[in-house]
Amino acid sequence: MAMGKLGFGLMRLPLRSTDPTDIDLEQLKEMVDLFLEKGFTYFDTSYVYHNGASEQAIRQALTERHERSSFTLASKFPTFIMPKEEEVEGIFAQQLANCGVDYLDYYLLHNLNRIIYEMEVKPAHLFEHMKEWKQQGKIRHIGFSWHDDAESLDRVLTEHPEVEFVQIVVNYYDWEEPFIQAKACYEVIRKHGLEVVIMEPVKGGMLANVPEAAADAMKHHSESLSPASYALRFAASLDGVRAVLSGMSDLAQLKDNIANMEDLQPLTKEEEDLLARTVAEYQKQWKFACEDWTALDENAYQVPISGILRAYNSLQLQPNPYFGAELNYYKSFRSGYDRAYETGDYTAQTEKIGNAFDVTVALKEAIEFETKNSFQGYVAD
């Protein structure tokens, strides 16, 4: 497999203090130099990372110290701050200045879903602005990051043939989960003939620390491969992948990711089966589990019960349940949350799953957690 698919995510940079803007610039320079030395080139930042300091830090660590042709730089327009159209040009010009470049290789509308697309992107004519910037040579490739279902993604891509790539959550755990729909979204992007940029390949670190039975099986298969390496290989093995992003907070993390990504080989059938068994081991740890999840969604109110509960189960397994990818989907599924609150009694669904758990109680717990902790404004990707 060709080298170069590891992307340097610039959202969790090394710090000198608890202040997110106090970036350890000298360590970051070391990390940037080693990343490039090992043949990787893709850097991913944003207008809002580190409270606005990430773009300036990469200017100091990368663009002022290395030839422009030696790296690929991506940044993102902050759709979720609801800028007025007259502010759009100024924000983009500030980003170019922050990064210290005349152009950005990959430029994204940050955190699109069906709601932001209709309420923010269309009124501000953001795609039209990006097409103009591309014609002016200020960006090379037009894209966006996506946190919603595959059907809505297909509609956006159909309406905007100028899009060249999409950034989505992809990992083997979320491949067929109903909220994230990694496989379905990936297939939509490839159907349109576009590149894929992958985020959350190790699911916020969760897939680096697999259940004990899965860890034993992985060790039996290979003493040298870490759990994280399987996750990275799963993502990087997919066709059409431009970059697999990993947030790296120190030099040690960078070295570990490089070791995992330098000489990747596609997963074997045996390893694919191993990952399927790993997902099953995670599911054994779910707080709320049943055999027939489809029975939960057979309700008169069309509440996505299975998605809400499975997302809650997944969040509770993650190193930081308050920062899981599932929480990015809040606005898109809010109508389902509201209907779930309004109806309240799911005795029939509890009976359908053989009283595996009280659906009314479980749904209330899950909705309260997800509603309280969902990213209603700025969301991280």
N, C-alpha and C positions, 0 to 999 in steps of 0.2 A: 504494500500500500504506500502511496506517495506520502512523503513527509509534508509538513506544513499546515495540517488541519487544526492544530491547537491554536485557539484564540486567547489573547491576554485580556481578560475582563478587568476593567479599571474601576470597579465599584467598591472593592474592599481592599484598598491599598494599605501598605504599612504605615503606622502612625507613630508619632513621638509622644503623644499624650492622648487623653480621651476626646479631645477636640477633633471632629472629623475633617476639619480643614488643615490640621497640623500634620501633613504628610511627611513621612521620612524620605526626603528627596534623594539622599545619598544611597539608601538601600534600593529605592526604586530605580535609580540609574544602573546599579549593578544588575538588577533583575531584567531591565530592558536590554542591556548589553548581552547578557547570557541568552536571552530569548532569541535575539537576532543571530547570535553566533551559532546557535543550534539549528538554524534554518527556518524558524517560524517568523511570520511577518505581520499577522493580523492583530491589531489593537482596537479595543472597543470601549469607548467612553460615552459620556452624555452631559448635557447641559446642567443636570442636577446632581450627578454623583458627587459625594463628599461635600454636600452643601454648595456645589458650584466650583469646587477647587480641583476636580479631577482633570478637566480639560487643560487648565493652566499647568498642572503638574506634569502632564504628558508633553506639553510644550517644552518644559525645562529638561525633562529626562530623555525625551526622544527627538522631537522635531528640530530642536536647536543643536543637537549633537550628532545627528545621523543624516545621511543623504536622503532626500525626499523619495527617491526611487527605491530605497532599500526596505520600505515598510508600507503597510496598508493600514489606513486609519479610518475608523468608523465613529460617527457620533450621531446623536438623536435630538430631534426637535421636541420640546416639552409640550405635547398636545394637551396634557391634563391640567396645565396651569391656566387654561382657557384664555389665551391671548387674543386680543382684538386683531383684526387683519392688518391694521396699520402698524402693529408692533412686530409683525412677522419678519420683515426684512431686517429690522434692527437686531432682533434676537439671533438670526442666522449670521449676520455680519460680526456680532460679538463672539459667536462660536468660532468662526474662522480666526479671529484675533486671539482668542483664548488658546487655541491649538497652535497658533503660529504657522498656519499654512494658507496657501492660496486656494486649495481645493481639498475636499474630503473624498476619499475613495468610495466609501459606502455611507449613505446618509439615510436615516430612518425617521419615520414618525413614531414617537415613543409610545408604546402601550396602547395600541388600538384594540377596541372591541366594538361591537355593533352600536353601542350608545355614544361613545366618543366620536366614532366615524360620522354619525348623523348630526350630533350636537356641536362638535368642535371642528372637525376636519373639513366638512363640507362648507359651513358658513365662512370659514377663514380661507377657503380655497387653497388648502395646503398642498395638495397634489399639483395644482397649477403652478404654485410657486416653485416647487421642486423641479418641475419640467423646465421652467425658465432658468433656474440655477444650473441645471445640467447643460442647457444650450449655451450658457455663459462660461462653461468650463469650471464651475465652482464645486460641482459634485460629479462623480463618475457613474455611480449606480444608485438608483432609487429603490427604497424599500420601507418596511415598517416592522415593528415587533407586534406580535398578536397574542391576545389572551381572551379567546372566545371559541365558539364551536366551529366545526368545519364548514357547515352550511353557510354561515355568515361570512366566513373567510372566502369561500368560493364566489359569493356575490361581489365582495369588494374587488377581488382580483379580476372578475369579469368586467366590472365597471372601470377598471384602471389597468389597461394593458401596458402602460408605461412602467409598471412595477417590475423589477428585475430579481428581487430576492425578498424572502420573509424570514424573520427571526422568531422561532417558536421553542417552547419547552419540549424536549425529547429525552426520554430515558426509558429503560426497559420496564420499570415499574409502572410508569404512567402511559405506556404504549396504547392501552385500550381503556383507560379510566374515563368515566363519562364526563367529568368536568373538563379535563385537560385535552382529551381526544388527540393525543400525540400522533398516533398512526393515521387517523382520518385527516388531520390537518396537513401532515407531511404529504399524504397522497394527493390532496388538493393542490398543494404547491407544485408538486412534480407534474401533475396533470396539465398545469399551465406552463410547464417547461422552465420553471424558475429555480434559482439556487436557494438552498436552505442554510441558514445560520442557526446553530443549536445552542440553547441556553439550558441550564439546570441538568447537565448530563449525569451528575452524581447526586442530583436531588438535594441540594443544600448540604451535602456531606452524608446524607442518610445511607447511600449505597456504598459508602466507604467502610461502613461498620454494619455488616449484614448479620442476621440472626445466627446463633451458634451452629445450628445444623447446616445451614448454607455455607458458613465459613469453613466447616470441616469438609464439606463436599468440594469446595473450591480448592482447598489445600490438598485434598486427595488427588484432584485432577492435575494440579501443578503447584509445586512448592514456591515457585518464583513469582507467580502472578498475584497481585493484590486484588481485593474486591473492587477497588476504584478502577483498576485497569480494565476489568470486564465491562464496567459501565461506559468508560470512555471508548472502548473498542466497539461496543454496540452502536453508539452514536456515530462514530467516525466511519463505520463500515457501510452506512447507508449511501446510496447513490445521490449525487447532486449536492453533497454537503460542502459548503465553502469553508466553514470554520466551526469548531466545537469550542465554545467559550468556557473558560474557567476563571472565576475570581480568585486572585492570588494575593494573599496578605503578607507574605514574607518570602525571602529567598529560598527557604527550605521547601515551601509549598511549590514554588516555581520549579525547583529541581525535581521534585517528585512527579509533577505533571509532565515535565519533559521526558523523564525516564519512561513514563507510561505511554507517551505518544510518539517517541522517536522511531520505533520500528514496529508499527502496528501490523497485525495480520488479521484478516477477516475471521469472524467467529466461525467455529466448526459447528456441525449439527449437534454434537455432544455438548458443546458450550452453550448453545441456544437452549437446549433442554435443561441445562444447569441453571440458567437464568430464570426459566419458567418455574423451576422448583424453588428458587430463591424468592420469587414473588409469592408463591404459595406459603412459604415460611413466614413472610411478613404478614400475610393475611390471617395466619393463625394467631397473631398478636393483636388483631383488631378488637377494639372494645365492643363494637356491635357487629355481629356477623350472622349470616343466614345462608341457606343453600340457594334460594331462588330470589335474587335481587329484582328481577323483572316484575315479580308479584307486587312489590312495593309501589311501583309507578302506575299500577292499574287502579287509579282513584279518580273520582268524579271531578276533582279540582285541578288535575294535570300538574300536580306538584312533583318536581323531580326529586323524590325522596331518596332514591338510590344514590344519585349524584351528591346530594347534601351529606348523607351519612358516610358514604365512602370517602369523600373529601375530609370529613372530620376524623375518620379513622386514620387516614394517611397523615394528617397534620400532627396527630398525637404521637406518631412514630418518629417524627423528624427532630433533629438536634435542636432546632429553634421553631417550635410549632407556631410562633407568632409571625414568622417570616416565610412561610411556605408558599410555593407557587399557587396553590389552590386559592389563596386569599386574593389573588389578582383578578379572580373571576366574579367578584362581588356584584358589580353593576349589571353585568349581563344576566345573572340569574336572580336578581333581586325580586322580580315579580313572583318567582317560585317561592322565595322566602316569605314574602308577604302573604301569599295564599296559604302557606303552611301555618302561619300564625293565625290567620282568620278562621280556618276550619277547625284546627285544634284536636279533633278526636280521630285517631287512626286505629281504633279497635279492630276493624275489619282487616286492615293490613297486618296487624299483629297475629290474627288468626291464620291468615294466608301463609305466613312463614312458620307456622307451627309453634307460636309463642316463643320463638328463639330470643326475643327481647320485646319490651314494650315500645312500639314504634312511636307513640305519642310522646313518651318521656324522652326517648333517644333523640327524636327530631327537635324537640324544644332545646335540649342541651346543645346539639350541634348548631342550630340556628343562632342561639345566643352567642356562642363562641365565634362563629364565622362572621356574624354581623358586627360584633364588637371589634374584631381584629382585622377585618378586611381593609384593603388599601382603597379608601374612598377617593383620595386625591392622587398624590404621587405614589406610584407603584414601582417596585424594583424589578428590573430585568437587565 
